[in-house]
Amino acid sequence: MKLLWKYSQGVGRPATWTWLTWTLSVSAILNIFWLVLSIVRRPIKSPLDRYARLHDLPLVNADALADPDPARGAHGAVIATSLFTDEFATAVAALGHSLARVNTTARRLALYLPAQVSPRALCIASATGFEPHPVARIAPPNGGAGIYPHFIDQYTKLRLWELAEAGARSVVYLDADTLALRNFDELFALPFQVAAVPDVYTDRKGWSVGFNAGVLFLRPSAALFRDMLARLDTADFWRHEAEQAFLNTFFAADVAKLPYAYNANLAIKARSPAMWAGIRDEIRVLHYTMIKPFTRDNKNYALVPMEELEANARRRSGEEGGVFVEEMKLWAEMWGETYATYGNKLRNCMKLSDKPGPQSS
């Protein structure tokens, strides 16, 4: 009785009670740790895990097999890019010059939003060979809920499938933040409906089974475009990544996977320098995903004056631990060459209005 009273007064505790408390506490902490770890490391479901057939196109385009010269613009070969804000106009100009350097024979179109792009920016973007092609904006589903802000206009890229109306039979789409390093006209001979390079991330998602929509090969179809719009609100896809996630879901098992050299995403170099070194001499398209050499930072994509672009690209080469010094130098040199070649045109563009939308006379 005295012993029990002693412990009840808090003078001391039995050793067995102390160890029991310790064991239970550690067990609880470990259980919470493993629960959190299991959630964090849970396999990310891909579009193939959620597969649903959303179109009825045949895998192979029969007309493509009969085309004797698929890479010529006269035969409907088109290289397209997009311009949805003024900040990317100089990037489109640099891309256009890089395409001229690799001697592509395809026609070049720049899809742009008239209400959001100024006459000045459109002039800059078209100075190096892209034909302006106005399109209507496609609003994101569900009012844009869940989408990353800088992807808010990206569903408009679905209008690539309308380019049959502009005479396109095959299209290679390139994001504005790309450069062509080697000719890729061989893509126009592909008989598939769509082809792209698998995506890669620097985090635990790693090498994805999904594709990156910054470089696409596609065969336009007005009927398919209508099917896409009809599925946009109901398709099961991760809304954060906008049109890329939708296209991965829409085409799912039917995408022809291209070698990484056709979309050399900077994330490849960050994740595997050895792989980057292995594909370096075959890169067709370099994709500036992790750093934009033509913007001041990665937060608000602030516009950089043309005269400062070379220095800006070299300045930003120190970001990400300096991993991309060579690639940023390459863009700086490409822009320097662009400005030297098309300087008169580009300077004349600066005389135009920088106000987006229809201009009053």
Buried (B, 14 or more C-beta within 10 A) or exposed (E): EEEEEEEEEEEEEEEEEEEEEEEEEEEEEEEEEEEEEEEEEEEEEBBEEEEEEBBEBEEEBEEBEEBEEBBBBEBBBBBBBBBBBBBBBBBBBBBBBBBBBBEBBBBBBBBBBBEBBBBBBBBBBBBBBBEBBEBEBBEBBEEBEEBEEEBBBBBBBBBBBBBBEBBBBBBBBBBBBBBBBBBBBEBBBBBBBBBBBBBBBBEEEEEBEBBBBBBBBBBBBEEBBEBBBEBBEEBEBBBEBBBBBBBBBBBBEBBBEBEBBBBBBBBBBBBBEEBBEEBBEEBBBBBBBBBBBBBBEEEEBEBBEBEEBBEBBBBBBEBBEEBBBEBBBBBBEBBBBBBEBBEEBBEEBEEBEEEBEEEEE
